[in-house]
Amino acid sequence: MSATVTLAATRLVPLAADDLDKNKVTPGVLGFIVFALLGAAVWMLMKSMNKHMKKVAFEEAPEGTAVSAAVAAPATASGGALGGKGDGTGKG
């Protein structure tokens, strides 16, 4: 690096200067507590996700029956596609 880049970096970024004592900068107890809480939260979220994923049934129906059943169910419930008033009563 050139001298200009080094000079600009030390003036623009005060943490890069040599006057900072690197032995005094630590996360401390508060940093540990925050990190531990984040870890516990992630663990609880993953446990909850696993519980919910076990409840999901991933069995797929054949495409022909699933599409025809999905299309036929609303048409028969409202009196057919062409019959009925369209108000959901099924009366023509």
N, C-alpha and C positions, 0 to 999 in steps of 0.2 A: 504494500500500500504506500501511497505517496504521503508526504508530510502534511499536505493540505487535508486529505481525507482523515488522517489520524487526529489532526487538530480540530476539525469540524466535529468528529465523533465525540471527542472529549468535552467539547463546549456544548453540543446539543444534548448529549446524554450525560447528565451529571453522575449517574450511577456507575459509569464506566471510568470515572476519574479515580486516581490513586489515593485520594484523601479519605475514602470510605473504608472503614475497618470491616473486613469481610467476616471476622470472627464474632461480631456483635449482631449480625443480621441472621436471625433464626425464626422459624415459624412459631416456636413457643408452644405453650400449652393450648392456647386458643386455636392455633392451626391444627393441632392434633385432634382436638374435640370436633372441630368442623369436619375434618377428614373422616373421623370415625362415624359421625352422624350421616355423612353422605354415603359411606359404605353400608351402614345399617339400612338406610332408606333404599338403596339399590337392591340389597338382599331381600327386603320385604316386598318390593315391587316384583322381583323375579319369582318369589314364592307365590304371590298372588296370581301372577300371569300363568304360572304352571298349573295352579288350581283351576283357573278359568279355561285353560286350553284342554284340560282333561275332560271337561264337560261337553266340548264341541264334538259332534259326530261328523266325521269327514267322509262318510259313505255317500257316493254319488249315484244317483239314479241314472238309468240309461237315457240318452238324450231324447229319443223319440217319445217316451212316456212322460218325461218331465215337461217338455214343451207343450204337448197336447193337453196335459192335465192343467197346466197353468193358464192356457188360453181358454179351455172349456169351462173352468170353474167360474170366472167372472161372468161369462155369457149366460150360463144356466142360473146363476144366482139373481140376475136382474131381469129374468124373463126372456132371455135370448138376445141375440145381437140386433134382430130386426123387430122383435115384438116388445111390447111394454111401452110405458110413457117415458122411461128414462129417469124416473124419480126414485127408483130403487124399490118400489113396491112390488113390481112384477105383474101388475094388473094392466091389461091392455085396453 
